Amino acid sequence: MSHDGQPGAHTYNTETVGQEPSRENQVRGKGNDMELQWIIVKTGDTLPRIASAYRMTEELLCALNPEASAQPYLLAGQMLRVMPGTGRRYAVPPGESVHQTAQRFGLTEYQLREQNPELAGIQDWSGCCIHIPEAGGDRIVNIKGEYGYRELMKDIQRLEARYSCIQSGSIGTSVMGKELPYLRIGNGPRHVHVNASVHANEWLTSPVLMRCVEEYAAAYHSDEMWHSSDPKRWMQETTLWAVPMVNPDGVELVQEGVVNHHMYASRLLEWNGGRAHFTHWKANIRGVDLNDQFPAYWEEEVARRGVASPGPRDYAGTAPLTEPEAQALVQWTQQHDFAAVVSLHSQGQEIYWNYRDLEPRESAPLSRKLAKASGYKAVKLGGSDAGYKDWFIQAFGKPGFTVEVGLGVNPLPVEQFDDICVEVGRLLTALLSHGSREEGSSDRR
């Protein structure tokens, strides 16, 4: 990613490859001149990010650059061919107003006009070919190819600038010195914590949690309901603390590999069995599985796993809490009186709520409530130790949940993002409403 945040910011020799469009299909407005351009790859660029930035499909980008698509990861400095697209286009039929067009695509008239500035002086758009932005185009949290640490930090700044109810800070730093940010929303006495991306290839959980925080804040500021609940009541009764990316070094590894002079390259390649692809990697940058790092029957988890050295997954380290990411999460949790915690993982659409019968009595019924809200299945899990929710239940005797979002193979396809956001949003709504005066009054009724 270049310093200005635009993938492949340098564009070189433009080469027109298309022909004049057929007159019978021509409409007013800008046409697609089908130009090939050369760009220079920057550190942090990936094929999905570049394709998204130029409004291309990843398949077209790979077809134009077969040599690059055959590489495990892109190299900074290599040149790629791109064919900038226009996104969704629409030919406005006769008699359709701008307002009607906007309604057709679930947009406001302002959003539609903002995305088509070349038509600012034209009232009648009949016969015009216009650009249709994504629905909800004013949202801050979106996936543009992939969602990594750079996108996360930029979105946190924008969310905090737009919504006064959101505050941010840091719980510590990763092995490679990245800040581990948190977001806080609400001022109530009941504190709830949710974290995401403990495992590197489960990075989709980060934008899911970020989108949920954004939707909560947006509903509060616009005085609207969120999943049929009133955020204003939560503001008074609860405080939500979100740590959206516990393992930023690992997420970066999964998405960008160890090219471009990565400081851990030789060791990571060795731990990965010589494989250049890291899409299956769950651990942190030192090959330690962070969700096996917590002091909750850690020795038994080590014996069960049987993994004696760093690698992509299941190595618990030489002792509990050797890794700065796990240390930071434990110390930060100890500083807060959380009523409940949730750790977002993928995949399976399941909710794990118990730990060695140490969980409080309310955990089982609360898990069923979360399952009903999200459509997931509440599961009583055995034969697992040393996870974050395990440690929290053992240390504090309060409800802790591991929520496995989505279905498929990690990293989950971004096409599941919107559905998972709805599912997790409903789950958080149920969790934030649990024990509230509103819930109590409805129960009595």
Secondary structure as GFF3:
##gff-version 3
##sequence-region A 1 445
A	DSSP	beta_strand	11	16	.	.	.	ID=ss1
A	DSSP	three_ten_helix	23	25	.	.	.	ID=ss2
A	DSSP	beta_strand	35	40	.	.	.	ID=ss3
A	DSSP	alpha_helix	47	53	.	.	.	ID=ss4
A	DSSP	alpha_helix	58	64	.	.	.	ID=ss5
A	DSSP	alpha_helix	66	69	.	.	.	ID=ss6
A	DSSP	beta_strand	79	82	.	.	.	ID=ss7
A	DSSP	beta_strand	88	91	.	.	.	ID=ss8
A	DSSP	alpha_helix	98	104	.	.	.	ID=ss9
A	DSSP	alpha_helix	109	114	.	.	.	ID=ss10
A	DSSP	three_ten_helix	117	119	.	.	.	ID=ss11
A	DSSP	beta_strand	129	132	.	.	.	ID=ss12
A	DSSP	alpha_helix	149	162	.	.	.	ID=ss13
A	DSSP	beta_strand	166	173	.	.	.	ID=ss14
A	DSSP	beta_strand	179	185	.	.	.	ID=ss15
A	DSSP	beta_strand	190	195	.	.	.	ID=ss16
A	DSSP	three_ten_helix	200	202	.	.	.	ID=ss17
A	DSSP	alpha_helix	205	221	.	.	.	ID=ss18
A	DSSP	alpha_helix	231	237	.	.	.	ID=ss19
A	DSSP	beta_strand	238	243	.	.	.	ID=ss20
A	DSSP	alpha_helix	248	256	.	.	.	ID=ss21
A	DSSP	alpha_helix	265	271	.	.	.	ID=ss22
A	DSSP	three_ten_helix	290	292	.	.	.	ID=ss23
A	DSSP	alpha_helix	298	305	.	.	.	ID=ss24
A	DSSP	alpha_helix	324	334	.	.	.	ID=ss25
A	DSSP	beta_strand	338	346	.	.	.	ID=ss26
A	DSSP	beta_strand	350	352	.	.	.	ID=ss27
A	DSSP	alpha_helix	363	374	.	.	.	ID=ss28
A	DSSP	beta_strand	377	379	.	.	.	ID=ss29
A	DSSP	alpha_helix	388	396	.	.	.	ID=ss30
A	DSSP	beta_strand	400	405	.	.	.	ID=ss31
A	DSSP	three_ten_helix	414	416	.	.	.	ID=ss32
A	DSSP	alpha_helix	417	433	.	.	.	ID=ss33
A	DSSP	alpha_helix	437	444	.	.	.	ID=ss34
###
